[in-house]
Amino acid sequence: MKRREFIETSAAAMMGAILATYSNGMPAAKKRIAMVGTGIRGTAFWGEALNKKFGDLLEFVGLCDINPGRVEYAKERMKVGCPTFTNFDKMMREVKPEIVIVTTTDSEHDKLIVRALELGSDVVTEKPMTTDEVKCRSILAAEKRTGRKVHVAFNYRFSPFYTKVKEQLAANRIGRVTSVDLNWYLNVYHGASYFRRWHGIKSKGGSLWVHKATHHFDLVNWWLDSDPVQVTAYGSLEHYGKNGPFRGTSCRACEHKSKCGFFWDITKDETLMKMYVANEKHDGYIRDGCVFREEIDIYDKMSAQVIYANGVTLNYSLTTYSPYEGFRLSFNGIDGKLDTWEGIPYQRGSFDKIDQAERHSLEMSQIKDETAEGFEELILHRNFKAEPESIKVPKYRGGHGGGDIRMHTKMFRNEPAADIYKHAAGTRDGAMSILIGIAARKSIDEKRTVRIEELTDIKPMPKRPVL
């Protein structure tokens, strides 16, 4: 393709396509939805949640997965009556969905997104949009070529906590932002889970630079309302994989389970046993793989410096084996500083009683009604003023801090109709988030600073374009 031909698409246009469930303020015919990828993420976050809360607007007309047993279990769990498929093209031609939800392994997103667009559907894809720059360019080109739209499901943006951060920065409370410090910690339960699953293989998930950190990079891009220009990164595999003192194939069958702190008993989870273990015979995928498998090739220690087009410097790190899960975040501005944190047990002077083993499953929970429990806190410091300002935000433990239900509600009911902070994310947002991680991988491999414009023809802008 010629330079500058890659699309910078409108997230608002995609949202409009989804929200066509309403016509002149009245409900129209139900949107025909199909989903490809029926693991726990697809089945729970998209399948069960949408069917329960938006069944008046949406109808699942097809489910697809390469594993025939898993897709049948998903149908049963979701309580839908649609047909199931193991061939994506066959599903598309027979059920003709208006929207396809893509929740497969990350490395397969591009092929399915492109094919869905070519066959006349809009797409909602799980993050990350894809795993390398070639696949990214393919998606951007297909969207432009077909005229269909892709929405990237960045649910973190919709959290009341993260929206409050956006609000403070948009109001210029600390003046022009000059740098950001973001240190993210995954605990030894949640962090280890990535190394048990397909995410531990770089060719499937693009490494945690892409699969996990895309969440964080998208937030920073959105908060700053600017594009990344260049990335310098460091990373290594020092804890998991070949570094382990012993190894097995799965936790269930491991002879070392009595002395391994990472032993995880999948047999205690009925859903995962029915979804994965009962269907291993179809594709060989082991859900409780050993975190010390030799094949693991992603990084478990990562840090990067990202320079933005507006001059801001981001200092970022991701740790995957912390005793506790959470983050520290600071925005440094010309006129002050905005600090916050989440999940740091001792931050308020006493140890919060947090069950670290259950923390992530609670955050991921979808079906229970959300209820605010306490508050998160932003601390605003102004230069030459002695007293900082405490800004309290209602705290939601379930559904990614309350972001999940808000994203779904905006996506399918257009509520609230006004969205001054532009939460919706299209392919340009999806690209800019993954390109930081892709550049970080390349920076580590080639031991150099990598510019974003090396990867696609999207031109980084000091202020993101209004699309």
Buried (B, 14 or more C-beta within 10 A) or exposed (E): EEEEEBBBBBBBBBBEBBBBBEEEEEEEEBBBBBBBBBBBBBBBBBBBBBBEBBEEBBBBBBBBBBBBBBBBBBBEBBEBEBBBBBEBEEBBEEBBBBBBBBBBBBBBBBBBBBBBBBBBBBBBBBBBBBBBBEBBBBBBBBBBEBEBBBBBBBBBBBBBBBBBBBBBBEEEBBEEBBBBBBBBBBBBBBBBBBBBBBBBBBBBBBBBBBBBBBBBBBBBBBBBBBBBBBBBBBBEBEBBBEEBEEBBEBBBEBEBBEEBEBBBEBEEBEEBBBBBBEBBEBBEBBBBBBBBBEEBBBBBBBBBBBBBBBEBBBBBBBBBBBEBBBBBBBBBBEBBBBBBBBBBBEBEEEEEEBEBEEBBEEBBBBEEEBEEEEEBBBBBBBEEEEEBBEBEBBBBBBBBBBBBBBBBBBBBBBEEEEBEBBBBBBBBBBBBBBBBBBBBBBBBEEEEBBBBBEBBBBBBBBEBEEB
